[in-house]
Amino acid sequence: MDKNFYLQYATVEDKHWWFVGRRRIINQVISKLKLPKNAEILEAGCGTGGNLNMLAQYGTVSAMELDEIACQFANERQVTTVKVGSLPDKIPFTGQYDLIVILDVIEHLDDDLAALRALYAKLKLGGWLLVTVPAYQFLWSQHDEINHHKRRYILTQLTKVVKQAGFKVRHSSYFNAFLFPAVALVRLLKNFLRLDQNSHVSSDLAIPTKPINNFLTFLFASERHIVSKMKVPFGVSILLLAQKNI
C-alpha cells in the first residue's frame, strides 16, 4: 500500500467505526471457539496492529506484516514483536498455531490459494482459520485501488479456495449488511461520477463526526450477534471460519 495510506490507517484504526465494528464482530466469533487456555495465535498481515490487544485476550500472539512502516506502528503497541513477513513463502515463525486470523489480506495477493495452503501448514490439527475479505466486484472503488486489491469476493468463491487449500469450512457469512445499501449507493455514485479518481488517500477512512461515528459503530458492531450464529445473505464484507481436520 501507499505510505500515506498507512499513516492514515494508523491514526484511525482505534476509533473509526469500521475498524471498531469489525473488531467486535471478530472478537465475538473467536469467543465461541473454545480455544485452549493460552492459545497460540497468529495474525497474518496485521497492518498497524489494531487487533493485537483484542487477540491477546485469548493467548500468546505472533504477528507478521509485509510493510516495514506498518510493522513499526504495530510494534509501538508493545503487544508482541511484529515481524516482517509475507505469504506464501516468507512466514517468519516456525511454530504451529491454534488460531490464525487473516483479516482483509488475501485480496491483496496474486495467489490466494498458495497463501491459504501455507497457513494450513502452520495450523495445529483441529486449529482454526478466520478470514475476512471485501465482497462483490461491483463495489470496486478507489479505496480498492489505493489498497492495491487484486479482487473482491463472493461467498462461493471464497469458500471454494479455502476448501481447495485443505480446510473444512465451519461457518461463513456476509457482514456489514445493515449499511450495505448505503455503502453500495455511495460507491456506485462515486464510480459513475468519477469522484476520488485522483485521490491518494481513501475517503473511506475519514472519521465522521463523533455522534455519527458512534452510531455507525453501534449499528455495525450489533451484527456480531447475528454473524456469529447464522449466515447473512449479503454485505460489504465476508467472514469465513474454517478448521484443519483432526
N, C-alpha and C positions, 0 to 999 in steps of 0.2 A: 504494500500500500504506500501511498504518498506520505512523506514525513508530516505534512500539515494535517493529514487525517489523524495520525497517531497523537499529535499534540491536542487536537480537538477531542479525540476519543478519551484521552487520559483525564481531561478536565470535566467530562460529563458522565463518565461511567458509573459513578457512585450515586447520582441523583436524577438522571434523565429517566423519564417514565418507562421507556422501552427496556433499558438495561435492568432497572429495578424490578419491573414486572416479570421479565423473563427469568431473572434470578430467583424470584419467589416461586415461580412455576417449577423450575428445575429443582429447587430445594424440596418442594412438596413431593415430586416424583422420587427423588433419592430417599426421602424419609421413609418410604414404603418398601424399600428393597430388602430390609433386614440384613444389612451388611454386617460382617463380623466386627467385633469390637476392635477399634484402632485399625480399620481397614486401610489397605494400601490403595491410593487413588492417584491417577494421572490425569492432568488436563493437558491435552494435546492442542497447541495453538491457543494459549491463554491470553493473548493480546496484552493489555496493560494490567492484567491481574485482578480485575474487578470481582471475579468469582472465587478467589482463593480463600478468603476468610470464611465464606459460606461452606466451601468444600472441606475446610479444616475441621469443621464440627464433626465430621464423620470418620476422620482418621488422619493418617500421615499423607501429605500431599506432595507429589512431584509435579513439576510443570515445565513445559517447553514452549518456545516461541521462535519463529523464524526470524523476526525483525529484531535487531540489536537495540534499537531505540525503545521498542515496546518492552523488551526484556529489562531495560534499565528502570522504566516506570514500574514494572511488576515487582522487581526486586526491592524497590523503595518501600513496598508494603511490609516487608520483613516477615512474610508468612512461611516462605520456603525459598530455596535458591533456584530461581528460574534459569534454565539453561537454554542456550541457542540450539535449535534442532529443527528438523523438517521431516516430512513424510514423503515417501515411504521408507527411505533407507538411512536416515540420519537421526534416529532416536537416541538421545544422549544418556539413556538409562539401560541398565542390564537386568533389572528386576522384573517381576510379574505382578499384576495388579488385580484387585478385587473389583475395581470400577475404573473405567476410562470414560471421560467426558470429552467430547469434541464438538464444540458449540459454534455453529456458523463458521466452519472451517473448510469442509471438503468441497464446497462450491468454488473455492479458490484454486483447486488442484486440477492439473491436467488429467491425472489418473486417479480418480476417487476409489476405484476398486483396489488398486495396489496399496493405497493408503489404509483402507479398511482391513485388508489382509495382513498388513504389518501390525496393526493394532490387535487383530485377533491373536497373533503370535505372542503379544505382550500380556494377554489376559490369563489369569489362572483358570483352571477348569471350573465352570459354573460362574465365572466372572461376568460382569455386566458392562455393556457399552451403551452410552447415552449420547445420541446425536441430535443436533438441531440444524436445520438448513432453511434458507428462504424458499418460498413457494411461488409457483406459477411464473412461467416465462413471460406472460403478457404483462406482468408487473415490473418488468425490467425498466430501470430508470438510471438517471445519472448517478444515483447512490451506488448502484451495482458497478458502474464504470469506475468510479473513484476507488471502490473496494477491490478492483481487479477480479471481479467474479467471472467465472467461466460459464456458469449456468445457474438457473433456478430450477427447483424440482417439483414434480407432482408426487403424491404419496406412493403410487405404484412403482414409480421409477426408483425412488429411494429404497423401498422395500426390496426390490429386485437386486440392486447392487449390494445391499447388506447381506442378503441371503447368498449371493454368489461368493462373498468373502468368507462364508462358512458359518455365519451366525444363525441362531434361531431367534426370529423376531417374536418378542413377547407382547409388545404394545406399540401402537403408532397412532398418531393423530395430527391433524392440523391444529394450530393455535393462533392466537391473536385474531380470533373470529369476530368478537364484538365490534372491533374497529375496522374489520375488513372492508365494508362498503365505503367508508370514508377514505381509507388509505388507497383503495383501488381507484376511486374517483379522482383524488388529487394527483396520483401518479399518471393516470391516463390523460388528464388535462394538461399536466406539465409536459408530457411527451408530445401531445398534439400541438401545444403552443410553443414547444421547444424552449421552455424555461429551464434555467440552470445548466444549459448546454456547455457553457464556458466556465463554469464554476469548478474550482479545485478543492473546495470544502463542501461536504454534504450538508444541505439544508435540513436533511432528516435528523441531524444531530443537534440542531438548535433546541435549547431548552425553552419550553413555553413559560409563560408567567406562572408563578407558584400555584395559584388556585387551579389553573388548567393542568399543570403538571401533576399535581396531587390527585386530581380527578382521573386523569388518564392512567396514572399508576394504579389507583384503586380498581378501575374498570378492567385493565389488562390483567393485573395480578389475581383478580377474582376468578379468572379462568382456571386457576390451579386446582380448584375443587372439582372441575369437570374433566380437564385434560388428563389428570392422573387416574381417572376411573373409566372413561369411555372415549370412543373415537368421535371427534368433531369433524364434520364433513367438509369444512373449508376454513381457510385462514391465511394470514400473510406469511406464516412460517409453518414448519413441520417439526414434530418431535417424534423420535423413534427410540425404543428401548429394546435391546437385543442381548442375548446371552450366549456364551461359549458353552456348548453342550458338555455335560458331565460324562 
